[in-house]
Amino acid sequence: MIKNLNDKVKYIGVDDLNLDLFESQYIVPEGMAYNSYLILDDKVAIMDTADARKADDWKANLMEGLAGRKPDYLVVHHMEPDHSALIAWVLAEFPNLTLVASAKAIQMLGQFFENLNVDGRTLAVKEGSELELGEHKLCFIGAPMVHWPEVMLSFDEADGALYSADALGKFGALSKCGFYGRDDDDWACEARRYYFNIVGKYGAPVRTLLGKVAGLPVKTIRPLHGPILEDNLSEYISLYTTWSNYSVETQGIFIACASIHGGTLAAAEKLAEILRAKGAQRVVVSDLCRSDFAENVEDAFRHSTLVVAASSYDAGVFTPMYEFLHRLQIKGYCNRKVGIIENGSWAPSAGRVMKEMLSTMPNIEIVEPLVTIRSRMKSTDIPALESLANSLL
């Protein structure tokens, strides 16, 4: 896909509609976009490449976009392979081209490309560095650990464009979700799932970056994944501010359940029924065994309150719940109220393990009572579920 963004800037990115798992772990039913841009000024700059899966399509877009011109620079904002796989090809194809990147990114080149000789062909940039192209001038912004240590963003005041690397991106091919954010029916849904699962651990660096960007006259955001954002930029930035502060986006209760034979799930659904009867405005129940784990992580971060309900298993906790809580641990889950339901037929252990895992997460309030179900929920369990519901509301 080639699209003129203005008289000197083209979009030359590619869609991947056949990718089964992004980063070999995230389902992408709407595919994935590998965004790349071309600035054709007095000097010509290629803005990142693409994933090797779409090499032929990207090369064709690049050559069509160049229309016979020779690029002067390849700007590398991020070294992750879905954006940088074609660096060696570009350097070989255009022997007079200079690679522009952070010093850390240049250092990392040898990790991805064996025997790549870049002597005399790199320009290391840092915070405040500028690259003159003519009317367009790139001003570089350091963004270490958003979400890799070498990441740089760049801002072009000529058209108010922020090239945001992986920040403010989302899952989904542009042919599916729309080329611009305004064409996207629900940008936040897949942007949220993308953020918390890929960038979410690094809230502090994201907040630092947002502080740097706040003073810039940004008119459009051009990420490496997802639609180009032009309208209502304050709404996108506001969501990123909420997410990076680990603040509550939606008042509500997310009940995550890992049930072996259905008994624990029945208790979770009964709790949801009780909560709704008591006036809870939003209650979401998810079966961890049969749903997308990345969406479950997203929902945990999105809502103000979490309930974890799980069967005991091998003197511990049923593995889907262990995996869910482990993912919350490594993604920096914090600042939430949490309730616990356990099930055990002879030696309940799930509650103990879930409580231990939750206790490692900052500012988690575990409310009482911890409800224990024995094999199947009975009428005698309802008062404990009622009491838990009162503590959650």
PEPERA-V981447 format. One record per residue. N is the residue number from 1. RES is the residue in one small letter. SS is DSSP state (hx for helix, st for strand, lp for the rest). Layout:
n | res | ss
N | RES | SS
N | RES | SS
//
This chain:
n | res | ss
1 | m | lp
2 | i | lp
3 | k | st
4 | n | st
5 | l | lp
6 | n | lp
7 | d | lp
8 | k | lp
9 | v | st
10 | k | st
11 | y | st
12 | i | lp
13 | g | lp
14 | v | st
15 | d | st
16 | d | st
17 | l | lp
18 | n | lp
19 | l | lp
20 | d | lp
21 | l | st
22 | f | st
23 | e | lp
24 | s | lp
25 | q | lp
26 | y | st
27 | i | st
28 | v | lp
29 | p | lp
30 | e | lp
31 | g | lp
32 | m | st
33 | a | st
34 | y | st
35 | n | lp
36 | s | lp
37 | y | st
38 | l | st
39 | i | st
40 | l | st
41 | d | lp
42 | d | lp
43 | k | lp
44 | v | st
45 | a | st
46 | i | st
47 | m | st
48 | d | lp
49 | t | lp
50 | a | lp
51 | d | lp
52 | a | hx
53 | r | hx
54 | k | hx
55 | a | hx
56 | d | hx
57 | d | hx
58 | w | hx
59 | k | hx
60 | a | hx
61 | n | hx
62 | l | hx
63 | m | hx
64 | e | hx
65 | g | hx
66 | l | hx
67 | a | lp
68 | g | lp
69 | r | lp
70 | k | lp
71 | p | lp
72 | d | lp
73 | y | st
74 | l | st
75 | v | st
76 | v | lp
77 | h | lp
78 | h | lp
79 | m | lp
80 | e | lp
81 | p | hx
82 | d | hx
83 | h | hx
84 | s | hx
85 | a | lp
86 | l | lp
87 | i | hx
88 | a | hx
89 | w | hx
90 | v | hx
91 | l | hx
92 | a | hx
93 | e | hx
94 | f | lp
95 | p | lp
96 | n | lp
97 | l | lp
98 | t | st
99 | l | st
100 | v | st
101 | a | st
102 | s | st
103 | a | hx
104 | k | hx
105 | a | hx
106 | i | hx
107 | q | hx
108 | m | hx
109 | l | hx
110 | g | hx
111 | q | hx
112 | f | hx
113 | f | lp
114 | e | lp
115 | n | lp
116 | l | lp
117 | n | lp
118 | v | lp
119 | d | lp
120 | g | lp
121 | r | lp
122 | t | st
123 | l | st
124 | a | st
125 | v | st
126 | k | lp
127 | e | lp
128 | g | lp
129 | s | lp
130 | e | st
131 | l | st
132 | e | st
133 | l | lp
134 | g | lp
135 | e | lp
136 | h | lp
137 | k | st
138 | l | st
139 | c | st
140 | f | st
141 | i | st
142 | g | st
143 | a | lp
144 | p | lp
145 | m | lp
146 | v | lp
147 | h | lp
148 | w | lp
149 | p | lp
150 | e | lp
151 | v | lp
152 | m | st
153 | l | st
154 | s | st
155 | f | st
156 | d | st
157 | e | lp
158 | a | lp
159 | d | lp
160 | g | lp
161 | a | st
162 | l | st
163 | y | st
164 | s | lp
165 | a | lp
166 | d | lp
167 | a | lp
168 | l | lp
169 | g | lp
170 | k | lp
171 | f | lp
172 | g | st
173 | a | lp
174 | l | hx
175 | s | hx
176 | k | hx
177 | c | hx
178 | g | lp
179 | f | lp
180 | y | st
181 | g | hx
182 | r | hx
183 | d | hx
184 | d | lp
185 | d | lp
186 | d | lp
187 | w | hx
188 | a | hx
189 | c | hx
190 | e | hx
191 | a | hx
192 | r | hx
193 | r | hx
194 | y | hx
195 | y | hx
196 | f | hx
197 | n | hx
198 | i | hx
199 | v | hx
200 | g | hx
201 | k | hx
202 | y | hx
203 | g | hx
204 | a | hx
205 | p | hx
206 | v | hx
207 | r | hx
208 | t | hx
209 | l | hx
210 | l | hx
211 | g | hx
212 | k | hx
213 | v | hx
214 | a | lp
215 | g | lp
216 | l | lp
217 | p | lp
218 | v | lp
219 | k | lp
220 | t | st
221 | i | st
222 | r | st
223 | p | lp
224 | l | lp
225 | h | lp
226 | g | lp
227 | p | lp
228 | i | st
229 | l | st
230 | e | lp
231 | d | lp
232 | n | lp
233 | l | hx
234 | s | hx
235 | e | hx
236 | y | hx
237 | i | hx
238 | s | hx
239 | l | hx
240 | y | hx
241 | t | hx
242 | t | hx
243 | w | hx
244 | s | hx
245 | n | lp
246 | y | lp
247 | s | lp
248 | v | lp
249 | e | lp
250 | t | st
251 | q | st
252 | g | st
253 | i | st
254 | f | st
255 | i | st
256 | a | st
257 | c | st
258 | a | st
259 | s | lp
260 | i | lp
261 | h | lp
262 | g | lp
263 | g | hx
264 | t | hx
265 | l | hx
266 | a | hx
267 | a | hx
268 | a | hx
269 | e | hx
270 | k | hx
271 | l | hx
272 | a | hx
273 | e | hx
274 | i | hx
275 | l | hx
276 | r | hx
277 | a | hx
278 | k | lp
279 | g | lp
280 | a | lp
281 | q | lp
282 | r | lp
283 | v | st
284 | v | st
285 | v | st
286 | s | st
287 | d | st
288 | l | hx
289 | c | hx
290 | r | hx
291 | s | lp
292 | d | lp
293 | f | hx
294 | a | hx
295 | e | hx
296 | n | hx
297 | v | hx
298 | e | hx
299 | d | hx
300 | a | hx
301 | f | hx
302 | r | hx
303 | h | st
304 | s | st
305 | t | st
306 | l | st
307 | v | st
308 | v | st
309 | a | st
310 | a | st
311 | s | st
312 | s | st
313 | y | st
314 | d | lp
315 | a | lp
316 | g | st
317 | v | st
318 | f | lp
319 | t | hx
320 | p | hx
321 | m | hx
322 | y | hx
323 | e | hx
324 | f | hx
325 | l | hx
326 | h | hx
327 | r | hx
328 | l | hx
329 | q | hx
330 | i | hx
331 | k | lp
332 | g | lp
333 | y | lp
334 | c | lp
335 | n | lp
336 | r | st
337 | k | st
338 | v | st
339 | g | st
340 | i | st
341 | i | st
342 | e | st
343 | n | st
344 | g | lp
345 | s | lp
346 | w | lp
347 | a | lp
348 | p | lp
349 | s | lp
350 | a | hx
351 | g | hx
352 | r | hx
353 | v | hx
354 | m | hx
355 | k | hx
356 | e | hx
357 | m | hx
358 | l | hx
359 | s | hx
360 | t | lp
361 | m | lp
362 | p | lp
363 | n | lp
364 | i | st
365 | e | st
366 | i | st
367 | v | lp
368 | e | lp
369 | p | lp
370 | l | lp
371 | v | st
372 | t | st
373 | i | st
374 | r | lp
375 | s | lp
376 | r | lp
377 | m | lp
378 | k | lp
379 | s | hx
380 | t | hx
381 | d | hx
382 | i | hx
383 | p | hx
384 | a | hx
385 | l | hx
386 | e | hx
387 | s | hx
388 | l | hx
389 | a | hx
390 | n | hx
391 | s | hx
392 | l | hx
393 | l | lp
//
